[in-house]
Amino acid sequence: AFSKVMEQCKPRSPDEVVQHLCTHMMLKEQDVKFKASLGTGSVASVALAEICNGGKSRQGVFKMTWPEDEQRFKDDFANFEDLRSKVDLVGKFMDMTELSVFLETVLAKKNDIIQEFDLTHELDTTTRGKNLVDKWV
């Protein structure tokens, strides 16, 4: 069954954000203070948090992806690929043009969407952009 991924990508609770940051930044719970949820898209959540480490405190904006969301996307794409494999057979009995176009359109974006879960690409682009801004501003 399709998971309705877009409907399930909702803002995470403050506790979930704190746990996520602790896990991925190797921090203790008392070192992370959730400030606000800034937004949730189809793939990532953005939150404002304060990190206390080594006696220093810094506030930052954190963009996070969630493994369970990535898995739901992969499962849905697998279902779409399975359905696409059956379109030719069913197409012998009825017009499947619209479904076929829909599936091709969705599956054409599969790699781009799955790649969005790897935030290292975004880090590289952001870093290059910052360097250009620093150079020209």
Rosetta constraint file for C-alpha pairs under 8 A:
AtomPair CA 1 CA 79 HARMONIC 7.70 0.50
AtomPair CA 2 CA 75 HARMONIC 7.87 0.50
AtomPair CA 2 CA 76 HARMONIC 5.67 0.50
AtomPair CA 2 CA 79 HARMONIC 7.22 0.50
AtomPair CA 3 CA 8 HARMONIC 7.97 0.50
AtomPair CA 3 CA 72 HARMONIC 6.50 0.50
AtomPair CA 3 CA 76 HARMONIC 6.68 0.50
AtomPair CA 4 CA 8 HARMONIC 6.59 0.50
AtomPair CA 5 CA 9 HARMONIC 6.36 0.50
AtomPair CA 5 CA 42 HARMONIC 7.84 0.50
AtomPair CA 5 CA 69 HARMONIC 7.19 0.50
AtomPair CA 5 CA 72 HARMONIC 6.25 0.50
AtomPair CA 5 CA 73 HARMONIC 6.40 0.50
AtomPair CA 5 CA 76 HARMONIC 7.90 0.50
AtomPair CA 6 CA 42 HARMONIC 5.75 0.50
AtomPair CA 9 CA 40 HARMONIC 7.17 0.50
AtomPair CA 9 CA 41 HARMONIC 7.08 0.50
AtomPair CA 9 CA 42 HARMONIC 6.02 0.50
AtomPair CA 9 CA 43 HARMONIC 7.23 0.50
AtomPair CA 9 CA 69 HARMONIC 7.01 0.50
AtomPair CA 10 CA 40 HARMONIC 6.34 0.50
AtomPair CA 11 CA 37 HARMONIC 7.08 0.50
AtomPair CA 11 CA 39 HARMONIC 7.06 0.50
AtomPair CA 11 CA 40 HARMONIC 5.60 0.50
AtomPair CA 11 CA 45 HARMONIC 6.62 0.50
AtomPair CA 12 CA 16 HARMONIC 5.91 0.50
AtomPair CA 12 CA 17 HARMONIC 6.34 0.50
AtomPair CA 12 CA 37 HARMONIC 7.93 0.50
AtomPair CA 12 CA 45 HARMONIC 7.58 0.50
AtomPair CA 13 CA 17 HARMONIC 6.36 0.50
AtomPair CA 14 CA 18 HARMONIC 6.18 0.50
AtomPair CA 14 CA 34 HARMONIC 5.91 0.50
AtomPair CA 14 CA 36 HARMONIC 7.90 0.50
AtomPair CA 14 CA 37 HARMONIC 7.92 0.50
AtomPair CA 15 CA 19 HARMONIC 6.11 0.50
AtomPair CA 16 CA 20 HARMONIC 6.03 0.50
AtomPair CA 17 CA 21 HARMONIC 6.15 0.50
AtomPair CA 17 CA 34 HARMONIC 7.32 0.50
AtomPair CA 17 CA 47 HARMONIC 7.68 0.50
AtomPair CA 18 CA 22 HARMONIC 6.07 0.50
AtomPair CA 18 CA 29 HARMONIC 6.76 0.50
AtomPair CA 18 CA 32 HARMONIC 6.14 0.50
AtomPair CA 18 CA 33 HARMONIC 7.17 0.50
AtomPair CA 18 CA 34 HARMONIC 6.46 0.50
AtomPair CA 19 CA 23 HARMONIC 6.08 0.50
AtomPair CA 19 CA 29 HARMONIC 7.07 0.50
AtomPair CA 20 CA 24 HARMONIC 6.16 0.50
AtomPair CA 21 CA 25 HARMONIC 5.59 0.50
AtomPair CA 21 CA 26 HARMONIC 7.67 0.50
AtomPair CA 21 CA 27 HARMONIC 7.30 0.50
AtomPair CA 21 CA 32 HARMONIC 7.62 0.50
AtomPair CA 22 CA 26 HARMONIC 5.26 0.50
AtomPair CA 22 CA 27 HARMONIC 4.40 0.50
AtomPair CA 22 CA 28 HARMONIC 5.80 0.50
AtomPair CA 22 CA 29 HARMONIC 6.28 0.50
AtomPair CA 22 CA 32 HARMONIC 7.34 0.50
AtomPair CA 23 CA 27 HARMONIC 6.85 0.50
AtomPair CA 27 CA 31 HARMONIC 6.31 0.50
AtomPair CA 27 CA 32 HARMONIC 7.52 0.50
AtomPair CA 28 CA 32 HARMONIC 7.18 0.50
AtomPair CA 31 CA 51 HARMONIC 5.68 0.50
AtomPair CA 31 CA 52 HARMONIC 4.72 0.50
AtomPair CA 31 CA 53 HARMONIC 6.32 0.50
AtomPair CA 32 CA 49 HARMONIC 6.83 0.50
AtomPair CA 32 CA 50 HARMONIC 5.80 0.50
AtomPair CA 32 CA 51 HARMONIC 4.84 0.50
AtomPair CA 32 CA 52 HARMONIC 6.35 0.50
AtomPair CA 33 CA 49 HARMONIC 5.55 0.50
AtomPair CA 33 CA 50 HARMONIC 4.99 0.50
AtomPair CA 33 CA 51 HARMONIC 6.52 0.50
AtomPair CA 34 CA 47 HARMONIC 7.72 0.50
AtomPair CA 34 CA 48 HARMONIC 6.55 0.50
AtomPair CA 34 CA 49 HARMONIC 4.53 0.50
AtomPair CA 34 CA 50 HARMONIC 6.49 0.50
AtomPair CA 35 CA 47 HARMONIC 7.47 0.50
AtomPair CA 35 CA 48 HARMONIC 5.24 0.50
AtomPair CA 35 CA 49 HARMONIC 4.95 0.50
AtomPair CA 35 CA 50 HARMONIC 7.01 0.50
AtomPair CA 36 CA 47 HARMONIC 5.70 0.50
AtomPair CA 36 CA 48 HARMONIC 5.09 0.50
AtomPair CA 36 CA 49 HARMONIC 6.98 0.50
AtomPair CA 37 CA 45 HARMONIC 7.85 0.50
AtomPair CA 37 CA 46 HARMONIC 6.27 0.50
AtomPair CA 37 CA 47 HARMONIC 4.39 0.50
AtomPair CA 37 CA 48 HARMONIC 6.29 0.50
AtomPair CA 38 CA 45 HARMONIC 7.74 0.50
AtomPair CA 38 CA 46 HARMONIC 5.29 0.50
AtomPair CA 38 CA 47 HARMONIC 5.06 0.50
AtomPair CA 38 CA 48 HARMONIC 6.70 0.50
AtomPair CA 39 CA 45 HARMONIC 5.87 0.50
AtomPair CA 39 CA 46 HARMONIC 5.25 0.50
AtomPair CA 39 CA 47 HARMONIC 7.05 0.50
AtomPair CA 40 CA 44 HARMONIC 5.98 0.50
AtomPair CA 40 CA 45 HARMONIC 4.32 0.50
AtomPair CA 40 CA 46 HARMONIC 6.25 0.50
AtomPair CA 41 CA 45 HARMONIC 6.28 0.50
AtomPair CA 43 CA 65 HARMONIC 6.31 0.50
AtomPair CA 43 CA 66 HARMONIC 7.94 0.50
AtomPair CA 43 CA 69 HARMONIC 7.18 0.50
AtomPair CA 43 CA 70 HARMONIC 7.60 0.50
AtomPair CA 43 CA 113 HARMONIC 7.93 0.50
AtomPair CA 43 CA 116 HARMONIC 6.86 0.50
AtomPair CA 43 CA 117 HARMONIC 6.57 0.50
AtomPair CA 44 CA 63 HARMONIC 6.42 0.50
AtomPair CA 44 CA 64 HARMONIC 5.37 0.50
AtomPair CA 44 CA 65 HARMONIC 4.63 0.50
AtomPair CA 44 CA 66 HARMONIC 7.30 0.50
AtomPair CA 44 CA 117 HARMONIC 7.50 0.50
AtomPair CA 45 CA 63 HARMONIC 5.66 0.50
AtomPair CA 45 CA 64 HARMONIC 5.26 0.50
AtomPair CA 45 CA 65 HARMONIC 6.46 0.50
AtomPair CA 46 CA 61 HARMONIC 6.83 0.50
AtomPair CA 46 CA 62 HARMONIC 5.52 0.50
AtomPair CA 46 CA 63 HARMONIC 4.39 0.50
AtomPair CA 46 CA 64 HARMONIC 6.27 0.50
AtomPair CA 47 CA 61 HARMONIC 5.72 0.50
AtomPair CA 47 CA 62 HARMONIC 5.34 0.50
AtomPair CA 47 CA 63 HARMONIC 6.63 0.50
AtomPair CA 48 CA 59 HARMONIC 7.20 0.50
AtomPair CA 48 CA 60 HARMONIC 5.79 0.50
AtomPair CA 48 CA 61 HARMONIC 4.62 0.50
AtomPair CA 48 CA 62 HARMONIC 6.30 0.50
AtomPair CA 49 CA 59 HARMONIC 5.70 0.50
AtomPair CA 49 CA 60 HARMONIC 5.67 0.50
AtomPair CA 49 CA 61 HARMONIC 6.49 0.50
AtomPair CA 49 CA 62 HARMONIC 7.33 0.50
AtomPair CA 50 CA 57 HARMONIC 6.69 0.50
AtomPair CA 50 CA 58 HARMONIC 5.54 0.50
AtomPair CA 50 CA 59 HARMONIC 4.11 0.50
AtomPair CA 50 CA 60 HARMONIC 6.23 0.50
AtomPair CA 51 CA 57 HARMONIC 5.60 0.50
AtomPair CA 51 CA 58 HARMONIC 5.36 0.50
AtomPair CA 51 CA 59 HARMONIC 6.16 0.50
AtomPair CA 51 CA 60 HARMONIC 7.67 0.50
AtomPair CA 52 CA 56 HARMONIC 5.56 0.50
AtomPair CA 52 CA 57 HARMONIC 4.24 0.50
AtomPair CA 52 CA 58 HARMONIC 6.49 0.50
AtomPair CA 53 CA 57 HARMONIC 6.41 0.50
AtomPair CA 65 CA 69 HARMONIC 7.68 0.50
AtomPair CA 65 CA 70 HARMONIC 7.93 0.50
AtomPair CA 65 CA 117 HARMONIC 5.93 0.50
AtomPair CA 65 CA 119 HARMONIC 7.94 0.50
AtomPair CA 66 CA 70 HARMONIC 6.55 0.50
AtomPair CA 66 CA 117 HARMONIC 7.99 0.50
AtomPair CA 67 CA 71 HARMONIC 6.23 0.50
AtomPair CA 68 CA 72 HARMONIC 6.26 0.50
AtomPair CA 69 CA 73 HARMONIC 6.34 0.50
AtomPair CA 70 CA 74 HARMONIC 6.27 0.50
AtomPair CA 70 CA 114 HARMONIC 7.04 0.50
AtomPair CA 70 CA 117 HARMONIC 6.80 0.50
AtomPair CA 71 CA 75 HARMONIC 6.05 0.50
AtomPair CA 72 CA 76 HARMONIC 6.11 0.50
AtomPair CA 73 CA 77 HARMONIC 6.15 0.50
AtomPair CA 73 CA 114 HARMONIC 7.50 0.50
AtomPair CA 74 CA 78 HARMONIC 6.13 0.50
AtomPair CA 74 CA 114 HARMONIC 7.54 0.50
AtomPair CA 75 CA 79 HARMONIC 6.28 0.50
AtomPair CA 76 CA 80 HARMONIC 6.23 0.50
AtomPair CA 77 CA 81 HARMONIC 6.10 0.50
AtomPair CA 77 CA 107 HARMONIC 7.00 0.50
AtomPair CA 77 CA 110 HARMONIC 6.98 0.50
AtomPair CA 78 CA 82 HARMONIC 6.13 0.50
AtomPair CA 79 CA 83 HARMONIC 6.13 0.50
AtomPair CA 80 CA 84 HARMONIC 6.08 0.50
AtomPair CA 80 CA 103 HARMONIC 6.55 0.50
AtomPair CA 80 CA 107 HARMONIC 7.42 0.50
AtomPair CA 81 CA 85 HARMONIC 6.29 0.50
AtomPair CA 81 CA 103 HARMONIC 7.86 0.50
AtomPair CA 81 CA 107 HARMONIC 7.48 0.50
AtomPair CA 82 CA 86 HARMONIC 6.74 0.50
AtomPair CA 83 CA 87 HARMONIC 6.45 0.50
AtomPair CA 84 CA 88 HARMONIC 7.81 0.50
AtomPair CA 84 CA 100 HARMONIC 6.95 0.50
AtomPair CA 84 CA 103 HARMONIC 6.48 0.50
AtomPair CA 86 CA 90 HARMONIC 6.35 0.50
AtomPair CA 87 CA 91 HARMONIC 5.65 0.50
AtomPair CA 87 CA 96 HARMONIC 6.66 0.50
AtomPair CA 87 CA 99 HARMONIC 7.97 0.50
AtomPair CA 87 CA 100 HARMONIC 6.87 0.50
AtomPair CA 88 CA 92 HARMONIC 6.75 0.50
AtomPair CA 89 CA 93 HARMONIC 7.87 0.50
AtomPair CA 90 CA 94 HARMONIC 6.54 0.50
AtomPair CA 90 CA 96 HARMONIC 7.48 0.50
AtomPair CA 91 CA 95 HARMONIC 5.64 0.50
AtomPair CA 91 CA 96 HARMONIC 5.34 0.50
AtomPair CA 96 CA 100 HARMONIC 5.91 0.50
AtomPair CA 97 CA 101 HARMONIC 6.14 0.50
AtomPair CA 98 CA 102 HARMONIC 6.15 0.50
AtomPair CA 99 CA 103 HARMONIC 6.11 0.50
AtomPair CA 100 CA 104 HARMONIC 6.17 0.50
AtomPair CA 101 CA 105 HARMONIC 6.08 0.50
AtomPair CA 102 CA 106 HARMONIC 6.21 0.50
AtomPair CA 103 CA 107 HARMONIC 5.92 0.50
AtomPair CA 104 CA 108 HARMONIC 5.89 0.50
AtomPair CA 105 CA 109 HARMONIC 7.04 0.50
AtomPair CA 106 CA 110 HARMONIC 6.84 0.50
AtomPair CA 109 CA 113 HARMONIC 6.12 0.50
AtomPair CA 110 CA 114 HARMONIC 6.15 0.50
AtomPair CA 111 CA 115 HARMONIC 5.94 0.50
AtomPair CA 112 CA 116 HARMONIC 6.49 0.50
AtomPair CA 113 CA 117 HARMONIC 7.51 0.50
AtomPair CA 114 CA 118 HARMONIC 7.88 0.50
AtomPair CA 118 CA 122 HARMONIC 7.88 0.50
AtomPair CA 119 CA 123 HARMONIC 6.23 0.50
AtomPair CA 120 CA 124 HARMONIC 6.21 0.50
AtomPair CA 121 CA 125 HARMONIC 6.34 0.50
AtomPair CA 122 CA 126 HARMONIC 5.97 0.50
AtomPair CA 123 CA 127 HARMONIC 5.98 0.50
AtomPair CA 124 CA 128 HARMONIC 6.21 0.50
AtomPair CA 125 CA 129 HARMONIC 6.10 0.50
AtomPair CA 126 CA 130 HARMONIC 6.06 0.50
AtomPair CA 127 CA 131 HARMONIC 6.23 0.50
AtomPair CA 128 CA 132 HARMONIC 6.38 0.50
AtomPair CA 129 CA 133 HARMONIC 6.24 0.50
AtomPair CA 130 CA 134 HARMONIC 6.05 0.50
AtomPair CA 131 CA 135 HARMONIC 6.08 0.50
AtomPair CA 132 CA 136 HARMONIC 6.17 0.50
AtomPair CA 133 CA 137 HARMONIC 5.56 0.50
